[in-house]
Amino acid sequence: MISFEFSEEQEDFRRALVQFTENVLLPGYRDRAARTDYPFDIQRQLADLGVLGIGLPEQFGGTGVEDPITLGLAAETLAYGDVNIASAPVQVGLVGSQLAHGTTAVQKEYLPRLIAGEITVAIALTEPGSGSDAGALRTVAEPVAGGWRLRGEKTAISWACNATATLVYAREPGSARSKGVSCFVVPTDTPGVTVSHMPGMGCLPLGWGSIHFDEVFVPTENLIGEYGRGFHSVMGHFDFSRAALGLMCLGAARASLDEAADYALQREAFGRPIAEYQGISFLLAEQATYLEAARWLCYRALWLRHAGRPHTAHASMSKWWPPIVAKDAIEAAMKIYGNLGYATEFPLQQRFRDVMAYLVADGTAEIQKRIIAKDVLGGRHGK
Ligand SMILES: Cc1cc2nc3c(=O)[nH]c(=O)nc-3n(C[C@H](O)[C@H](O)[C@H](O)COP(=O)(O)OP(=O)(O)OC[C@H]3O[C@@H](n4cnc5c(N)ncnc54)[C@H](O)[C@@H]3O)c2cc1C
């Protein structure tokens, strides 16, 4: 028996989000996306819709049980209206599930406000000298009385400029690779923390930036999870965020294809609507097929996680391919719009720039393929 249906509860949730997407997100997307400030009024509305607490502890306003499929559904549905806003539930899920392993004081400090849409928290792993090879990170956490002192630099961090705090991955002095890396939560107004904006080609409201740590004191209670196990912990959480990000890109692509289909039906060339030419209709048909295939790959990865089955390879498949499928579909939509596809008056070019971020963020295609290849080759490598 196989089912591709969402539960009745998930369908109700999706319908509520579709309404919000059509009435609130889609009409303002292009203008919001051109600004560098994050719209916290919308973040609070997401909280009211129950989008930000998915899978996070109930006592702080969350739904309690990890629910990756619903989280993916939320990201996909919201991205139809605004792909930047749609990344909020994924980020909150990723951050919140790590904060849930913090001390009670840390949980109380951050989780209720995160779930209520009042604050954001960044994840600072990448450094100027280590991105794909995250295990080569150099930020140091030097043990001192009552905690640690952090020094180092993180770069290309989403939410850096609007975050109240950041999760920082730093290593014990003298440790190497993934061993000895711990996760700490650090308020961005701590003395010694400097945040700088990094201009990017898209995702502007997400406040992309670098964060410098100059002998920053972090108290013992701000350690998240086990000391020296921070690297393994964050990699495990990427297994759900990767599929959710894939769905998010596909949601933005679906909006673009719907717009292109409407346009193709009304735009005439050589005396006929361009939709009547197979050069256009087959392009739409092909892109719709790719979107459908990529979508179910992502849901399969999330279903495997939900079922407690191995899903690392599927998560990586959902991260390398669907964002490319989405980018290609948006490009096809731009082509169908002719010169207007290039015009900033329409959202297509903006979606293209925003979706491009996910070809790199959270691990490039090459890094995902390394993970998949390890799974495919298993013990057979070299035989
Ligand atoms: C919009 C955006 C948002 C981001 N947000 C965050 C964030 O919130 N937090 C955070 O910590 N980081 C974030 N990042 C950083 C992101 O995770 C890294 O950029 C990414 O992991 C790649 O690292 P890199 O840029 O250092 O590239 P490099 O690691 O230098 O790679 C350069 C190129 O070499 C390729 N390459 C590297 N190793 C191999 C290999 N073994 N085989 C084949 N090819 C290889 C890569 O695929 C890439 O094409 C973000 C990046 C972007 C663009």
The ligand as an SDF file (V2000), in Angstrom:
LIG
                    3D

 53 58  0  0  0  0  0  0  0  0999 V2000
   22.9890   32.7840    0.4940 C   0  0  0  0  0  0  0  0  0  0  0  0
   23.8610   31.9830    1.3930 C   0  0  0  0  0  0  0  0  0  0  0  0
   23.4770   31.7770    2.7110 C   0  0  0  0  0  0  0  0  0  0  0  0
   24.3190   31.0900    3.5810 C   0  0  0  0  0  0  0  0  0  0  0  0
   23.9440   30.9510    4.8840 N   0  0  0  0  0  0  0  0  0  0  0  0
   24.7980   30.3570    5.7670 C   0  0  0  0  0  0  0  0  0  0  0  0
   24.4670   30.2880    7.1570 C   0  0  0  0  0  0  0  0  0  0  0  0
   23.4080   30.7320    7.5910 O   0  0  0  0  0  0  0  0  0  0  0  0
   25.3640   29.7180    7.9960 N   0  0  0  0  0  0  0  0  0  0  0  0
   26.5440   29.2050    7.5610 C   0  0  0  0  0  0  0  0  0  0  0  0
   27.3070   28.7160    8.3850 O   0  0  0  0  0  0  0  0  0  0  0  0
   26.8790   29.2520    6.2420 N   0  0  0  0  0  0  0  0  0  0  0  0
   26.0350   29.8170    5.3430 C   0  0  0  0  0  0  0  0  0  0  0  0
   26.3680   29.8960    4.0150 N   0  0  0  0  0  0  0  0  0  0  0  0
   27.6510   29.3750    3.5750 C   0  0  0  0  0  0  0  0  0  0  0  0
   27.5350   28.0880    2.7910 C   0  0  0  0  0  0  0  0  0  0  0  0
   27.1770   27.0180    3.6180 O   0  0  0  0  0  0  0  0  0  0  0  0
   28.8840   27.8580    2.0950 C   0  0  0  0  0  0  0  0  0  0  0  0
   29.0730   28.9210    1.1780 O   0  0  0  0  0  0  0  0  0  0  0  0
   28.9290   26.5260    1.3650 C   0  0  0  0  0  0  0  0  0  0  0  0
   28.9690   25.4640    2.2720 O   0  0  0  0  0  0  0  0  0  0  0  0
   30.1590   26.4390    0.4350 C   0  0  0  0  0  0  0  0  0  0  0  0
   31.3250   26.8280    1.0890 O   0  0  0  0  0  0  0  0  0  0  0  0
   32.3010   27.9080    0.4060 P   0  0  0  0  0  0  0  0  0  0  0  0
   31.4790   29.0630   -0.0160 O   0  0  0  0  0  0  0  0  0  0  0  0
   33.4080   28.1540    1.3450 O   0  0  0  0  0  0  0  0  0  0  0  0
   32.8510   27.2240   -0.9000 O   0  0  0  0  0  0  0  0  0  0  0  0
   34.0970   26.2170   -0.9900 P   0  0  0  0  0  0  0  0  0  0  0  0
   33.9840   25.2010    0.0680 O   0  0  0  0  0  0  0  0  0  0  0  0
   35.3270   27.0190   -1.0510 O   0  0  0  0  0  0  0  0  0  0  0  0
   33.8260   25.5370   -2.3900 O   0  0  0  0  0  0  0  0  0  0  0  0
   34.1230   26.2140   -3.6200 C   0  0  0  0  0  0  0  0  0  0  0  0
   33.6870   25.3070   -4.7450 C   0  0  0  0  0  0  0  0  0  0  0  0
   34.4280   24.0780   -4.6820 O   0  0  0  0  0  0  0  0  0  0  0  0
   33.5410   22.9830   -4.6430 C   0  0  0  0  0  0  0  0  0  0  0  0
   34.1220   21.9200   -3.8340 N   0  0  0  0  0  0  0  0  0  0  0  0
   34.6060   21.9940   -2.5660 C   0  0  0  0  0  0  0  0  0  0  0  0
   35.0140   20.7900   -2.1350 N   0  0  0  0  0  0  0  0  0  0  0  0
   34.7720   19.9170   -3.1470 C   0  0  0  0  0  0  0  0  0  0  0  0
   34.9780   18.5260   -3.3360 C   0  0  0  0  0  0  0  0  0  0  0  0
   35.4880   17.7650   -2.3750 N   0  0  0  0  0  0  0  0  0  0  0  0
   34.6070   17.9670   -4.5050 N   0  0  0  0  0  0  0  0  0  0  0  0
   34.0750   18.7310   -5.5040 C   0  0  0  0  0  0  0  0  0  0  0  0
   33.8640   20.0500   -5.3920 N   0  0  0  0  0  0  0  0  0  0  0  0
   34.2000   20.6470   -4.2290 C   0  0  0  0  0  0  0  0  0  0  0  0
   32.2600   23.5260   -4.0530 C   0  0  0  0  0  0  0  0  0  0  0  0
   31.1310   22.7240   -4.4080 O   0  0  0  0  0  0  0  0  0  0  0  0
   32.2170   24.9180   -4.6720 C   0  0  0  0  0  0  0  0  0  0  0  0
   31.6890   24.8380   -5.9630 O   0  0  0  0  0  0  0  0  0  0  0  0
   25.5460   30.5630    3.1090 C   0  0  0  0  0  0  0  0  0  0  0  0
   25.9080   30.7380    1.7740 C   0  0  0  0  0  0  0  0  0  0  0  0
   25.0770   31.4430    0.9250 C   0  0  0  0  0  0  0  0  0  0  0  0
   25.4860   31.6450   -0.5070 C   0  0  0  0  0  0  0  0  0  0  0  0
  1  2  1  0
  2  3  1  0
  2 52  2  0
  3  4  2  0
  4  5  1  0
  4 50  1  0
  5  6  2  0
  6  7  1  0
  6 13  1  0
  7  8  2  0
  7  9  1  0
  9 10  1  0
 10 11  2  0
 10 12  1  0
 12 13  2  0
 13 14  1  0
 14 15  1  0
 14 50  1  0
 15 16  1  0
 16 17  1  0
 16 18  1  0
 18 19  1  0
 18 20  1  0
 20 21  1  0
 20 22  1  0
 22 23  1  0
 23 24  1  0
 24 25  2  0
 24 26  1  0
 24 27  1  0
 27 28  1  0
 28 29  2  0
 28 30  1  0
 28 31  1  0
 31 32  1  0
 32 33  1  0
 33 34  1  0
 33 48  1  0
 34 35  1  0
 35 36  1  0
 35 46  1  0
 36 37  1  0
 36 45  1  0
 37 38  2  0
 38 39  1  0
 39 40  1  0
 39 45  2  0
 40 41  1  0
 40 42  2  0
 42 43  1  0
 43 44  2  0
 44 45  1  0
 46 47  1  0
 46 48  1  0
 48 49  1  0
 50 51  2  0
 51 52  1  0
 52 53  1  0
M  END
$$$$
